[in-house]
Amino acid sequence: MAKDVQYFAPTTLEETLQLLGKHGESIHVLAGGTDLVRDMNLGYASPKSIVWIGHLKLEYIKEEQGVIRIGAATRMQTAGASDLLWKKATALAQAAAKLASPPVRSLATLGGNICTASPAADTVCAMLGLGAEVVLVSLKGERVVPLHEFFTGPGETVRRPDELLTEIRIVPTSEREGSAYEKVGRRAALTLAVLNAASRVKLDGKGNCESAIIAVGAAAPTPLRIFRAEEALKGKPFTEEAIAQAAQIASEDIRPIDDVHGTAWYRRKLTKVLVSRTLRAAGGLQ
């Protein structure tokens, strides 16, 4: 690890944005450090400068004006223990509670999980399945990006070097609406996802699917929204037949590869299973 890294610990957002604007691609944002510090120790990352955002008060979970607002520095253990998330964004609470190990969850942040842009990230899949948006701020202003438009490739996003991800926004689930997250790894715990999935389902008073969101991770270069499967459910009776059709579409629309964690064939099979499970749970059928 380099010995001459510049380290900054600003106390205001404005100061942080000035540093990002000045240093550009040479400065790395540090939150929990579970990815950045590891990569530095292994020689995968050699930043010239680091800006720690721990003083910016970006750890919070609150509901305001019909939106759940989550600070980017909110830790996994905080999200996994949040009564608000368990009630109104269940998929995210489930994913945060399953991620890695207790020591990692005590440090790792939701914003860091997003910006690392791993195709298999647990909470990213869950937030994608909830229809989340992220807030990016720079000295030039603020922009809100739907999470399904944020990722451009493994480890790559639309965030500019001068921008800081400050907040995640999720519309809370309402009456006759739920969400769910499922993951399969090579072990029961402390493992990366071979495949993960999340779904959000809203039913009308007659049991028809009013709206649906389906996300699958570890099945393409980026986490995926399965829009074609969502449309296939919309307006139809929420039955096992409709769920099976949506799961089949999802298995066709992913772009899996063979790697050390699993084969493409296995990931397509898992997609059917996990999408079906999360749809059933989100729609109250199990």
Beta strands, then each sheet from edge to edge (+ up, - down):
strand 1: 6-8
strand 2: 27-30
strand 3: 49-52
strand 4: 61-64
strand 5: 67-71
strand 6: 133-138
strand 7: 141-146
strand 8: 151-153
strand 9: 156-157
strand 10: 164-170
strand 11: 177-185
strand 12: 193-203
strand 13: 209-217
strand 14: 224-225
sheet 1: 1+ 3+ 2+
sheet 2: 4+ 5- 10+ 6- 7+
sheet 3: 8+ 9-
sheet 4: 11+ 12- 13+ 14-
end
